[in-house]
Amino acid sequence: MIPAAFDYLRPATLDEAIALLELHGADAKVLAGGHSLVPVMKLRLAQPKTVIDISSVADLSYVREQGDKIAIGAMTTHYDIEASPLLRDTCPLLTELAPQIGDAQVRNRGTIGGSLVHADPAADWPAAILALDADLEIAGSNGRRAVKATEFFVGMMETVVQSSEILCEIRVPTTARSVAYVKFAQRASGFAIAGVAVVVDGANKTVSVGVTGVAARPYRALAVESVLRGKVLNRDAIDQAAGIAAEGVEPLDDIHASAAFRAHLVQVNTRRALEVAVSRG
C-alpha cells in the first residue's frame, strides 16, 4: 500500500530535530530506521503530515563506555549491537538478543531507539532493557531527562516520550555472562509471542526478568524475581518461580496465540531462560 501524502524533513542536528517537532507538533513523526514507522504508514494506521528523518543527526549512533555503564545511541542499528565487541564482553544479553530480531535487512536498518519508542508489544528489545534495568535519556526543548526502563513503557505502542521529544541514549550496566534471552516467535515476522530475558546476579543472589510479547506492554516479572531472591537456583526453585511468570498481567488474545497459550509459553520460556543463564554462571 501507499502512505498518505506527507512532508519530509531531514535535520542535521538534534536541536534542529527537536525544533521541528515543536513546530509541527502532533502532526509530525520521527523516522529513525523506518522499520517500525513505514509499515504502519503504508497501512495508513499512521498518517503524519510531516516525517522528520533523524538518520543524519550526528552522534546518535554509538556504543561506548560511560562510567560504570555502557551508553548506546538511539540510532544504533540492531546489527551494530550484535557485532559490538564491547557489548559482547560487558553486556552479552544484548548481543545474544540482537540476531533474533527479524532478518538481516531489518537488523541492518532498524534501530534500538526506534524499536523502543514504537513500543510494539511483540518487540524484542524491551525484554532486555527491562531485565537490565536500563536508563533511557530523552531530549526535548526543555533539556534532557532520564527515565528508568520500568517507567518507560506505559501502554500498547505508548511510552513516556512526548510528541516533541526524542529518545537519544540508552544506558545499560555491565553484567556477568549469566544472562539469556529465550523466545517463541511468530514465524513470518520473527516478532515475539513470548520472549523472556533473564539476568542472574550470582554475587547478590538476585534475578531480573523482562517479558515481551505476552501482554499489551512489556513487563518485569516481579513475582518471579521475588520468589528467587536469596535462593539457590536449583531446578525446584526455577520451576516454582517460572510457574508465576504471568502473575498480575492480562495476556493478549489474538490471531497469533490465545491468552492461555501465551500464559503457558511465558512459564516455559522463563524456566528455559533461567536454566540457560544459570548454566553460564
C-alpha positions in Angstrom: 0.0 0.0 0.0 1.0 3.6 -0.4 1.2 6.1 2.5 -0.8 9.2 2.7 1.0 12.3 1.4 3.4 13.9 3.9 6.2 16.5 4.0 9.7 15.1 4.5 12.3 16.9 6.6 15.9 15.9 7.4 17.6 17.9 10.1 21.3 17.7 10.7 21.4 18.2 14.4 19.4 17.0 17.4 18.5 20.6 18.4 17.1 21.2 14.8 15.1 18.0 15.0 13.6 19.0 18.3 12.7 22.5 17.0 11.0 20.9 14.0 9.0 18.7 16.4 8.0 21.7 18.4 6.9 23.5 15.2 4.8 20.7 13.7 3.5 19.2 17.0 1.4 16.0 17.0 1.2 16.1 13.2 4.9 15.1 12.9 6.6 11.7 13.4 10.2 10.9 13.8 11.8 8.5 11.3 14.8 6.5 12.6 15.5 3.2 10.7 12.0 3.1 9.2 11.2 -0.5 10.1 8.5 0.5 12.6 7.0 3.7 11.2 7.0 3.0 7.5 4.9 -0.2 7.6 2.1 1.4 9.7 2.2 4.4 7.3 1.8 2.1 4.4 -1.2 0.6 6.1 -2.4 4.1 6.9 -2.6 3.3 10.5 -0.4 6.3 11.0 -0.8 9.4 8.7 1.6 12.0 9.8 1.6 15.3 7.9 5.4 15.6 8.4 8.1 13.0 8.7 11.3 14.1 10.4 14.2 11.9 9.4 16.9 11.9 12.1 19.3 9.5 10.3 21.6 12.4 9.5 21.7 13.7 13.1 25.3 13.4 14.3 26.4 11.3 17.3 23.2 9.3 17.8 24.8 6.0 16.7 27.5 4.6 19.1 28.3 2.1 21.7 30.8 3.3 24.3 31.8 3.1 28.0 30.3 5.8 30.2 31.4 5.5 33.8 30.3 2.1 35.1 27.7 1.8 32.3 27.6 1.2 28.6 25.9 4.0 26.6 24.2 3.2 23.3 23.0 5.9 20.9 19.3 5.6 20.0 20.2 5.4 16.2 22.5 2.4 16.7 21.3 -0.4 14.5 20.4 -3.9 15.7 23.4 -5.3 13.7 25.8 -2.8 15.2 24.7 -4.0 18.6 25.0 -7.7 17.5 28.6 -7.0 16.2 29.8 -4.9 19.1 32.9 -6.4 20.8 32.3 -4.1 23.8 28.8 -5.3 24.4 29.8 -8.9 23.8 32.3 -8.6 26.6 30.4 -6.4 29.0 26.7 -6.8 28.3 26.2 -10.1 26.5 22.4 -10.2 26.8 22.2 -7.5 24.1 24.5 -9.3 21.6 22.5 -12.6 22.2 19.2 -10.9 21.6 20.1 -8.8 18.5 20.4 -11.6 16.0 17.0 -12.9 16.9 15.3 -9.7 15.5 13.7 -10.0 12.1 16.1 -10.7 9.3 19.4 -9.3 8.0 17.7 -6.4 6.2 15.8 -5.4 9.3 18.8 -5.7 11.6 20.9 -3.5 9.2 18.4 -0.7 9.1 16.3 -0.9 12.2 17.5 0.9 15.3 17.2 0.2 19.0 15.8 3.6 19.8 13.1 3.4 17.0 12.0 0.0 18.3 11.8 1.1 21.9 9.8 4.3 21.2 7.5 2.4 18.8 6.8 0.0 21.7 5.3 -2.8 19.7 4.1 -5.3 22.4 5.9 -8.1 20.5 9.3 -6.3 20.0 12.4 -8.0 21.4 14.4 -5.1 22.9 12.0 -4.2 25.7 12.6 -7.5 27.5 16.3 -7.0 27.7 16.1 -3.3 28.6 13.8 -4.2 31.5 15.9 -7.1 32.7 18.9 -4.8 32.6 17.1 -2.1 34.5 18.4 0.4 31.9 18.2 4.2 31.9 16.8 6.0 28.9 17.7 9.6 28.1 15.1 11.7 26.4 15.8 15.1 24.8 13.3 17.9 24.3 13.1 21.7 24.2 13.4 21.9 27.9 16.6 19.9 28.0 17.2 16.2 28.8 15.6 13.8 31.3 16.4 10.2 32.2 13.8 7.6 33.0 14.1 4.0 34.2 13.1 1.2 31.8 10.3 0.2 34.3 8.8 3.7 33.8 9.3 4.0 30.0 6.5 1.7 28.7 3.0 3.0 29.6 0.7 1.1 27.2 0.4 -0.7 23.9 2.6 1.2 21.5 2.9 4.0 24.0 5.9 5.3 26.0 6.7 8.4 28.1 8.3 10.0 25.1 6.2 13.1 24.2 5.5 14.2 20.7 8.1 17.0 21.0 10.8 14.7 22.4 13.4 12.3 21.0 14.9 9.3 22.7 18.7 9.8 22.4 20.5 7.3 24.6 20.1 4.0 26.4 22.5 3.2 29.3 22.9 -0.4 30.5 25.0 -1.9 33.2 27.8 -4.3 32.7 26.9 -7.9 33.7 28.4 -11.3 34.1 27.7 -14.0 31.4 24.9 -15.4 33.4 22.2 -14.0 31.1 19.8 -15.4 28.5 17.0 -14.5 26.1 14.5 -17.2 25.0 11.5 -16.5 22.8 8.8 -18.3 20.9 8.4 -16.2 17.7 5.8 -15.6 15.0 7.3 -17.5 12.1 6.8 -14.9 9.3 8.0 -11.8 11.2 10.1 -13.1 14.0 8.2 -11.0 16.5 7.9 -12.4 20.0 4.8 -14.2 21.0 6.5 -14.8 24.4 10.1 -13.6 24.9 11.9 -13.7 28.2 15.2 -12.0 29.1 17.0 -13.0 32.3 19.9 -11.5 34.2 21.3 -13.6 37.1 23.4 -11.8 39.7 25.1 -14.6 41.5 27.0 -12.4 43.9 23.9 -10.7 45.2 21.6 -13.7 44.7 19.1 -11.8 42.6 17.4 -12.3 39.3 15.9 -9.8 36.9 13.3 -11.0 34.4 11.9 -8.9 31.5 9.0 -10.2 29.4 7.7 -9.2 26.0 5.0 -10.4 23.6 2.7 -11.6 26.3 0.8 -8.5 27.4 -0.1 -5.2 26.0 3.2 -3.8 27.2 6.4 -5.4 28.3 6.8 -6.1 32.0 9.2 -7.1 34.7 8.2 -10.4 36.2 8.4 -9.2 39.7 6.8 -12.2 41.3 9.4 -14.4 39.8 12.2 -12.2 41.0 10.8 -12.1 44.5 10.5 -15.8 44.8 14.1 -16.4 43.7 15.7 -13.6 45.7 18.4 -15.0 48.0 17.8 -18.6 46.9 19.9 -21.2 45.3 18.8 -21.5 41.7 18.2 -25.2 41.5 15.6 -27.0 39.4 12.8 -26.9 42.1 13.3 -23.1 42.7 13.3 -22.4 39.0 10.2 -24.5 38.3 8.3 -22.8 41.2 9.2 -19.3 40.0 8.5 -19.9 36.4 5.0 -21.0 37.3 4.1 -17.5 38.3 5.7 -15.6 35.3 2.2 -14.4 34.1 1.1 -13.3 37.5 -0.6 -9.9 37.6 -0.8 -9.5 33.8 -3.6 -10.0 31.3 -2.1 -12.0 28.3 -3.0 -10.9 24.8 -5.5 -13.0 22.9 -5.2 -12.6 19.1 -4.7 -14.5 15.8 -1.1 -15.5 16.7 -1.8 -17.1 20.1 -4.6 -17.3 22.7 -4.2 -15.8 26.1 -4.0 -19.3 27.6 -1.2 -20.3 25.2 0.8 -17.1 25.9 0.4 -17.7 29.7 1.8 -21.2 29.2 4.6 -20.0 26.9 5.9 -17.4 29.3 6.2 -20.0 32.0 8.1 -22.4 29.7 10.4 -19.7 28.4 11.1 -18.2 31.9 12.2 -21.7 33.0 14.3 -22.2 30.0 15.9 -18.7 30.2 16.7 -19.2 33.9 18.3 -22.6 33.3 20.4 -21.2 30.4 21.5 -18.2 32.4 22.4 -20.3 35.5 24.4 -22.7 33.3 26.5 -19.8 32.1 27.3 -18.5 35.6 
